[in-house]
Amino acid sequence: NALKNLALSPVRNTDDTDTQKTATVVLNNAHSNSDLDLSQMSVESRAISEQTEPSALHSAMMLSFATTEWGRYGGAVTGGGAMDDSMSIAGGSVANSQMDDRKKYLLAEKNASFLGPHIYKQISILDNLDIYFQLFVFSTAVETHLSGNPLLGSLDPEETAWQHVLESYPRIQLWPVDRRIQEQEANSNMGPRGPSTEEEFRRVWRERIVGCGRPALKRLTPTCTPRLGFHGEFVWPASSSSTTSTTASSAPKGRPEGVVVARQAILCCSNAAFYIILDYVEPKKTAQPTKPPRNSFPKAIPPDACFAEAVWPHALARHPWKHLQNISIGFNFQRLTLRFRNPDHDFVSQEEYCYILLTSSKLETVALLKELQDVTDGVSVAMDTPTSNQPSRNVVIENDDPIVLDALADAVGNVLGAVLHFQILHQYWKKGERGTVRRLCLVTDSKIYLFDEDYFGDGARAEEMMLQKRQSWGQPIYRVVDEADLTQIVSVEGASLDPCALTIAIRPTSRLYRTHNWRLLCRGREGAERLIDD
């Protein structure tokens, strides 16, 4: 008890000989007492005033995540959806070992510092993600931190625990269930100083992503908005032109149909795992802006954060590459679908996690597919080693062209014809603040179509949340927005000064109607030029 009280008392004068003599006597008595177990003693190295409480979870994200997952880690979920995180980091307030483990990651995030070149310290993080992830997130450089008591600093297990986190793991904050999987991987790769993941940075980029299925939607909360027609009007269930029963009954009576908007996220690939990181989104202007909680998880990197602040990215999901089951290439390389499954962990759901990456670019999809093949091939080789207990396997790479063509034919209700152009883009309007809407532009040998492309299990239709036979998460569902014969096209030309925007003028079939324009916005200049040429 005397040793613990001495540790809890910050030493303000290290030259005080009386304090040093007292500490020496206490240490000698402690070592000479055979009944005292120093390994079981909880020694706090810092004053209570210097401690911070664990961050509270954002209520909106907590509602989307399974409450049972947090219950296993000592967190009680309140009626508002937030976690009851009243347990302080100070000694004696943590109830179980799981919260002790979570505490060391919170301390590591708090005490991390940027040790890269001084010239990078004042540049923006969000504008230089690739450099930041190389120099800080996946760096093993650690500044030595000593506890408040110089005599007992070497005996503080908490101090060495969070320093080991900085030395061994990427500086990315994770959900507890993802952290447990990461720690199990680390225990299988023992290094000279203990468990280590030894992750190597490969790539980081921004991408639009859609989660499909209950497990993925718990991580990526869907954002549903009213479905807009060609002229920007609400689409009601009674006026839906969809040929599928799921779309026609997707909205409650008296409400417009809903559609899921793809989320903008920061995606990161290492040699060991795939990360989906929360990206900053400009909040909507309201009459009374609400300030987000100071300590919340997950939270995005602030837009004005610089390298010197050493901000940790917060990941919505982390999936090891050894859990990757399938890669599906979208039609004309417009998207990639990744399917993960956790077969070897009994504390996490073994359902399929499906994520659709809307690249909307053939070059970007091919480059990403090559990167995924490189990392998955390395994982397969590692799994074939004699020391590995996992059976060898190869990731299945398939093409969803037959599924897409069948779904398009069902939506059109007629023979589709030869497909000359297929591109995921956005439609916008010249007047009215309606933003942009994701569409699919399809050009055949005789007609041009504008479709809505939804995905099975994306969260917009409640009846699709139960997986049916012969269906899988992420299968495309199409609805015709507008169509015209190629002979009705008056002109195809660029719009305004944006090289990614173009306008297609369509002549009506009757003189009673006016010429209407398709105002389209492509992902890049290459897509706009290719659509004009085709």
MOQUIFEN-V232004 format. One record per residue. N is the residue number from 1. RES is the residue in one letter. PSI is psi in whole degrees, 0 to 359 (* if undefined). OMEGA is omega in whole degrees, 0 to 359 (NA if undefined). NEAR is the number of other C-alpha atoms within 8 Angstrom. Layout:
BEGIN
[[N	RES	PSI	OMEGA	NEAR] [N	RES	PSI	OMEGA	NEAR]]
END
This chain:
BEGIN
[[1	N	321	179	4] [2	A	322	178	6] [3	L	319	180	10] [4	K	318	179	11] [5	N	323	178	8] [6	L	323	180	9] [7	A	325	181	13] [8	L	343	181	12] [9	S	116	180	7] [10	P	138	179	10] [11	V	113	182	7] [12	R	338	181	4] [13	N	101	183	5] [14	T	349	179	5] [15	D	1	180	4] [16	D	109	184	7] [17	T	329	180	6] [18	D	319	180	6] [19	T	319	180	7] [20	Q	321	179	8] [21	K	319	179	8] [22	T	317	179	8] [23	A	321	180	11] [24	T	318	179	8] [25	V	316	181	8] [26	V	318	180	10] [27	L	318	178	9] [28	N	316	178	8] [29	N	324	181	8] [30	A	319	180	9] [31	H	330	181	8] [32	S	342	180	6] [33	N	115	183	7] [34	S	341	181	6] [35	D	354	184	4] [36	L	122	180	7] [37	D	106	182	7] [38	L	332	182	5] [39	S	338	180	4] [40	Q	0	185	5] [41	M	134	179	7] [42	S	107	183	6] [43	V	120	179	11] [44	E	131	187	12] [45	S	349	184	14] [46	R	160	176	12] [47	A	153	182	11] [48	I	329	181	7] [49	S	341	181	4] [50	E	355	184	6] [51	Q	157	175	9] [52	T	149	179	6] [53	E	152	177	8] [54	P	147	184	11] [55	S	140	177	8] [56	A	149	183	11] [57	L	143	176	12] [58	H	131	188	11] [59	S	322	182	10] [60	A	318	179	7] [61	M	328	180	10] [62	M	326	179	13] [63	L	333	182	10] [64	S	345	183	10] [65	F	146	184	9] [66	A	124	182	9] [67	T	334	180	9] [68	T	332	179	6] [69	E	319	181	9] [70	W	332	178	12] [71	G	330	179	10] [72	R	347	182	7] [73	Y	22	174	9] [74	G	9	180	10] [75	G	133	178	10] [76	A	128	182	9] [77	V	126	181	12] [78	T	176	182	8] [79	G	333	180	5] [80	G	0	178	6] [81	G	354	181	10] [82	A	156	181	13] [83	M	136	177	12] [84	D	96	190	9] [85	D	45	183	10] [86	S	352	181	5] [87	M	122	184	9] [88	S	162	177	10] [89	I	341	182	11] [90	A	155	187	9] [91	G	139	176	8] [92	G	355	183	5] [93	S	351	180	8] [94	V	132	191	12] [95	A	330	185	8] [96	N	173	184	7] [97	S	330	179	7] [98	Q	319	178	8] [99	M	330	174	11] [100	D	319	178	9] [101	D	321	179	8] [102	R	329	181	9] [103	K	322	183	10] [104	K	330	177	12] [105	Y	326	175	11] [106	L	319	177	9] [107	L	323	178	9] [108	A	320	178	12] [109	E	322	181	11] [110	K	320	188	6] [111	N	0	180	6] [112	A	148	179	8] [113	S	151	180	9] [114	F	120	183	10] [115	L	16	179	8] [116	G	188	179	8] [117	P	142	184	6] [118	H	334	184	5] [119	I	339	182	5] [120	Y	353	192	9] [121	K	333	185	11] [122	Q	11	179	8] [123	I	159	186	8] [124	S	142	179	11] [125	I	311	185	12] [126	L	336	178	8] [127	D	351	183	5] [128	N	56	184	9] [129	L	320	184	10] [130	D	315	180	9] [131	I	321	182	7] [132	Y	319	180	11] [133	F	328	178	12] [134	Q	317	187	10] [135	L	336	185	9] [136	F	304	189	12] [137	V	316	182	11] [138	F	21	177	13] [139	S	149	177	9] [140	T	7	179	7] [141	A	129	184	7] [142	V	133	174	9] [143	E	131	182	6] [144	T	126	178	4] [145	H	124	176	6] [146	L	149	180	8] [147	S	173	182	11] [148	G	335	181	10] [149	N	110	183	12] [150	P	336	181	7] [151	L	330	185	6] [152	L	12	181	10] [153	G	324	182	12] [154	S	346	181	5] [155	L	2	185	6] [156	D	108	180	12] [157	P	332	180	7] [158	E	322	180	9] [159	E	314	181	12] [160	T	334	183	8] [161	A	309	182	9] [162	W	334	173	12] [163	Q	324	177	11] [164	H	328	176	8] [165	V	316	180	11] [166	L	328	182	14] [167	E	337	191	9] [168	S	332	187	11] [169	Y	153	171	11] [170	P	146	183	9] [171	R	66	179	11] [172	I	124	179	9] [173	Q	135	187	10] [174	L	164	168	11] [175	W	152	181	9] [176	P	322	181	9] [177	V	323	176	9] [178	D	327	179	11] [179	R	322	179	9] [180	R	319	177	8] [181	I	319	179	9] [182	Q	320	180	9] [183	E	325	176	9] [184	Q	322	175	8] [185	E	320	180	9] [186	A	322	180	11] [187	N	335	177	9] [188	S	350	178	7] [189	N	77	182	9] [190	M	129	177	10] [191	G	185	181	7] [192	P	334	180	4] [193	R	17	179	5] [194	G	196	182	6] [195	P	143	180	12] [196	S	135	178	11] [197	T	331	180	10] [198	E	47	180	6] [199	E	141	178	10] [200	E	135	181	8] [201	F	137	178	10] [202	R	310	186	8] [203	R	149	173	8] [204	V	137	181	11] [205	W	165	176	9] [206	R	140	182	8] [207	E	152	171	11] [208	R	132	188	11] [209	I	144	178	12] [210	V	129	175	14] [211	G	142	181	13] [212	C	136	182	18] [213	G	157	183	16] [214	R	312	182	8] [215	P	317	181	11] [216	A	325	181	13] [217	L	339	173	14] [218	K	334	178	10] [219	R	316	180	10] [220	L	94	181	9] [221	T	123	182	8] [222	P	144	175	14] [223	T	109	183	8] [224	C	136	176	9] [225	T	160	177	8] [226	P	141	177	10] [227	R	134	180	10] [228	L	138	176	10] [229	G	191	185	9] [230	F	322	182	7] [231	H	7	179	6] [232	G	10	180	8] [233	E	158	176	7] [234	F	143	176	10] [235	V	121	182	12] [236	W	153	182	9] [237	P	324	182	14] [238	A	334	183	5] [239	S	11	183	6] [240	S	137	178	9] [241	S	11	182	7] [242	S	145	178	11] [243	T	357	179	9] [244	T	142	182	7] [245	S	335	182	7] [246	T	320	180	9] [247	T	325	183	10] [248	A	334	181	13] [249	S	27	186	8] [250	S	343	184	13] [251	A	148	175	11] [252	P	159	181	7] [253	K	132	180	5] [254	G	2	179	4] [255	R	149	176	8] [256	P	162	178	12] [257	E	151	179	12] [258	G	153	177	12] [259	V	145	182	10] [260	V	131	178	12] [261	V	132	179	10] [262	A	140	180	9] [263	R	140	173	9] [264	Q	120	183	9] [265	A	162	173	12] [266	I	119	180	12] [267	L	140	183	12] [268	C	137	177	12] [269	C	129	168	12] [270	S	181	178	12] [271	N	353	184	11] [272	A	335	188	12] [273	A	168	178	10] [274	F	126	184	12] [275	Y	138	171	12] [276	I	110	189	12] [277	I	139	180	13] [278	L	129	179	14] [279	D	156	180	9] [280	Y	133	177	8] [281	V	131	180	4] [282	E	122	182	4] [283	P	152	178	4] [284	K	145	180	4] [285	K	126	179	5] [286	T	167	181	5] [287	A	321	179	4] [288	Q	89	182	4] [289	P	135	180	6] [290	T	134	179	4] [291	K	128	181	4] [292	P	159	179	4] [293	P	146	182	6] [294	R	316	179	4] [295	N	99	181	8] [296	S	152	176	10] [297	F	132	357	9] [298	P	152	177	11] [299	K	149	183	8] [300	A	161	175	9] [301	I	127	181	12] [302	P	147	183	6] [303	P	335	182	8] [304	D	12	182	6] [305	A	141	178	11] [306	C	172	185	11] [307	F	324	185	14] [308	A	337	182	9] [309	E	345	176	8] [310	A	53	181	10] [311	V	134	177	8] [312	W	130	169	10] [313	P	147	178	12] [314	H	123	185	13] [315	A	130	173	14] [316	L	332	180	13] [317	A	148	173	11] [318	R	126	181	11] [319	H	122	175	11] [320	P	150	180	9] [321	W	335	179	11] [322	K	347	176	8] [323	H	357	180	10] [324	L	122	183	13] [325	Q	326	191	10] [326	N	142	171	12] [327	I	120	181	13] [328	S	124	181	11] [329	I	125	180	13] [330	G	163	180	12] [331	F	132	179	11] [332	N	28	176	7] [333	F	38	181	12] [334	Q	345	180	15] [335	R	164	175	14] [336	L	138	178	14] [337	T	122	179	14] [338	L	132	180	13] [339	R	120	180	12] [340	F	152	175	12] [341	R	140	181	11] [342	N	90	185	11] [343	P	340	190	6] [344	D	27	177	4] [345	H	121	183	8] [346	D	349	183	5] [347	F	7	180	5] [348	V	153	182	7] [349	S	140	178	7] [350	Q	13	176	8] [351	E	168	184	7] [352	E	135	172	11] [353	Y	119	183	12] [354	C	125	178	14] [355	Y	131	179	13] [356	I	122	179	13] [357	L	112	183	12] [358	L	82	181	11] [359	T	323	179	12] [360	S	24	181	13] [361	S	129	180	12] [362	K	318	181	10] [363	L	318	180	6] [364	E	320	180	9] [365	T	317	180	14] [366	V	317	179	9] [367	A	319	179	8] [368	L	321	179	8] [369	L	321	177	8] [370	K	320	178	8] [371	E	319	179	8] [372	L	323	178	8] [373	Q	323	180	8] [374	D	315	183	8] [375	V	323	180	12] [376	T	327	175	11] [377	D	321	177	9] [378	G	322	178	9] [379	V	320	181	12] [380	S	320	178	12] [381	V	319	180	9] [382	A	327	181	8] [383	M	341	180	11] [384	D	357	181	10] [385	T	153	183	7] [386	P	334	182	5] [387	T	350	182	4] [388	S	137	178	9] [389	N	352	182	6] [390	Q	141	177	6] [391	P	149	181	7] [392	S	144	179	8] [393	R	162	176	5] [394	N	144	178	6] [395	V	132	180	9] [396	V	124	176	7] [397	I	119	184	8] [398	E	171	181	8] [399	N	134	182	9] [400	D	23	179	10] [401	D	313	180	8] [402	P	321	180	7] [403	I	318	181	9] [404	V	315	181	10] [405	L	320	178	8] [406	D	318	180	8] [407	A	322	178	11] [408	L	319	178	10] [409	A	323	177	11] [410	D	321	181	9] [411	A	322	180	12] [412	V	326	182	9] [413	G	21	182	7] [414	N	178	177	6] [415	V	130	187	6] [416	L	319	184	9] [417	G	185	181	7] [418	A	130	181	6] [419	V	121	180	10] [420	L	332	182	9] [421	H	140	181	10] [422	F	117	184	11] [423	Q	135	172	11] [424	I	123	182	11] [425	L	195	180	13] [426	H	147	173	12] [427	Q	140	177	12] [428	Y	167	183	11] [429	W	148	183	11] [430	K	327	182	4] [431	K	152	178	4] [432	G	140	181	5] [433	E	75	181	4] [434	R	1	179	7] [435	G	211	179	6] [436	T	155	181	8] [437	V	135	180	8] [438	R	129	179	11] [439	R	172	173	12] [440	L	123	178	14] [441	C	125	183	13] [442	L	128	178	13] [443	V	123	176	13] [444	T	188	181	12] [445	D	352	181	8] [446	S	339	187	8] [447	K	166	173	10] [448	I	135	184	12] [449	Y	154	169	13] [450	L	118	185	12] [451	F	157	159	13] [452	D	130	178	11] [453	E	110	174	11] [454	D	174	184	10] [455	Y	140	183	11] [456	F	123	180	13] [457	G	19	182	13] [458	D	356	176	15] [459	G	352	181	12] [460	A	335	182	11] [461	R	116	185	13] [462	A	329	183	7] [463	E	347	180	7] [464	E	0	184	10] [465	M	350	174	10] [466	M	119	184	5] [467	L	127	181	8] [468	Q	165	177	6] [469	K	147	179	4] [470	R	18	176	4] [471	Q	150	178	7] [472	S	156	180	8] [473	W	137	176	11] [474	G	0	177	14] [475	Q	138	185	9] [476	P	146	175	11] [477	I	127	187	9] [478	Y	150	177	12] [479	R	130	182	11] [480	V	126	176	13] [481	V	315	178	10] [482	D	157	179	8] [483	E	158	180	9] [484	A	154	173	10] [485	D	153	179	9] [486	L	334	178	8] [487	T	345	180	4] [488	Q	351	182	10] [489	I	121	179	12] [490	V	313	182	8] [491	S	154	173	8] [492	V	113	185	10] [493	E	163	179	8] [494	G	152	182	10] [495	A	136	177	9] [496	S	212	182	5] [497	L	2	181	4] [498	D	119	180	7] [499	P	346	180	10] [500	C	352	183	13] [501	A	145	177	13] [502	L	162	180	13] [503	T	129	177	13] [504	I	116	180	12] [505	A	125	183	12] [506	I	125	177	13] [507	R	131	180	10] [508	P	160	179	10] [509	T	344	180	6] [510	S	150	180	5] [511	R	349	179	6] [512	L	346	182	4] [513	Y	156	179	7] [514	R	161	173	7] [515	T	130	179	8] [516	H	152	187	8] [517	N	138	170	8] [518	W	108	177	9] [519	R	110	189	11] [520	L	148	180	11] [521	L	114	182	12] [522	C	166	181	12] [523	R	323	181	9] [524	G	175	181	9] [525	R	325	182	9] [526	E	317	180	7] [527	G	321	179	12] [528	A	317	179	14] [529	E	321	180	8] [530	R	321	178	8] [531	L	320	178	8] [532	I	318	180	8] [533	D	317	181	5] [534	D	*	NA	7]]
END
